[in-house]
Amino acid sequence: MLSLWRWVADPLFLLSVFARHCGLGYEKEISFGVLVQLIADALLEHQGSGRKSFERGREQGLLTASVQAGYQKLGRVPLGLSEAWLAESTARVRSVYPVAAGVPLPRTLAGLKVIVVDGKAIKRVAKRLKPLQGRKGGVLGGKALVALELRSGLAVAMATHPDGETNEAKLVPAVLPQVREQVTGARLWVADRQFCDLTQTAAFASEADHFLVRYHPKTHFCPDSTRPAQSGQDAHGRSWEQDWGWLGCERAKHRRFVRRLRLHRPGEEPIMLLTDLLDAPQVPANDLFDLYLARWSIERVFQQITEVFHLQTLIGTTPQGTVFQLAFCLLLYNLVQVVRAYVATAQARLVPTISTELLFDDVHRQLLAFTELVPPAQVEPLFPVRPSEEALRVQLTRLLATVWTTRWLKAPPKKPKALAPPTPIRGNQTSVYRLINTYNKQRVNNIS
């Protein structure tokens, strides 16, 4: 983990990312590299406590400014910088991900890079800012649309907005270029029903890509009467039907011919999907149903970064600070996925059989012991300044070849079951962004 962290937190790399994406930001007493290290210490050593990390940083000489200045620096991190840091750091991580590892995909979809997208609103913002004080109900930070590469399980990019109540569909045009820059080749975008409209499907299907989205009745579907419907059963004996037709009315600009699939689940809502993969013999319906059900993996990512990497304990209170912490938690999750993949490869096991949480528990315990016993001045010489990708892959393979305990194995499920749906945002919640804007408008009116 320290070798991987040194790889993505290289001072020259951080300096380059900041110089290209800082916007109106600047470095004075607290550099971007120092802020990254302070937040890393807060999440990895101090259970999400920013104050403990900042005070320890002052004690060690890492933080030369005040604790309050540390919070203010975090609160001003530009959203574009958080997005670029996650995307470019993950690109470095993907370069050393073991090729033999990863979640197996259906054979018929092996030629496609499957990308799952979903939105994440950052909840539980502390009401320390003046516009938030006395506010009843929960307060949201920023909103992010996260893209997950299904095979590796890595969060490759995100697009963000300061308003936690914004519709994540608006962020699709911002996240697609980031992913396409990293993940080359034909991509298959998998998304839930809020992305089922003519605009989003047209964006997904550009550049020879394809899409698989859950159908939403807000967009009209007109069946093709000249093409007969088909039916069948999945591996669990559940019946399904598929037909072909036009998504959108005749006057719609982005109207397109699609394939519609419906899976009946006893006692549950049927799953209805749309895709532009029209060839049923080449891409069977059962493979598409299995792939869409694997979309839940991104919900598991959100759950784990919240519970395991302390996203439920927000250090900052501004939208910018909350988004930066989300990017940080996603990057930590990616680092653990790389370690998990190397361990699985060495043990000839499937990656999904190893628990991310149990693996990170041991990583966390050893990091605490290491930082307590080894002075910071002695840590730096232990790692190459800028190893090559091949050298880092060799080092990780060697270090993790004999590291194994059966405690990391996931308990086998007693019966297949889906995750509970995410907790809906209650009506009495609002975002920091809206509260601050309302507060500032009231101040201007009072002055005038």
Secondary structure by P-SEA (a helix, b strand, c coil): caaaaaaaacaaaaaaaaaacccccccccccaaaaaaaaaaaaccccccaaaaaaaaaaaccccccaaaaaaaaaaccaaaaaaaaaaaaaaaaaaccccccccccccccccbbbbbbccccccccccccccccccccccccccccccccccccccccccccccccccccaaaaaaaaaaaccccbbbbbbccccccaaaaaaaacccccbbbbbbccbbbbbcccbbbbbbcccccccbbbbbbbcccccccccccbbbbbbbbccccbbbbbccccccccccaaaaaaaaaacaaaaaaaaaaaccccccccccccaaaaaaaaaaaaaaaaaaaaaaaaaaaaaccccccccaaaaaaaaaaaaaaaaacccaaaaaacccccccaaaaaaaaaaaaccccccccccccccbbbbcccccccccccccaaaaaaaaaaaaaaaac
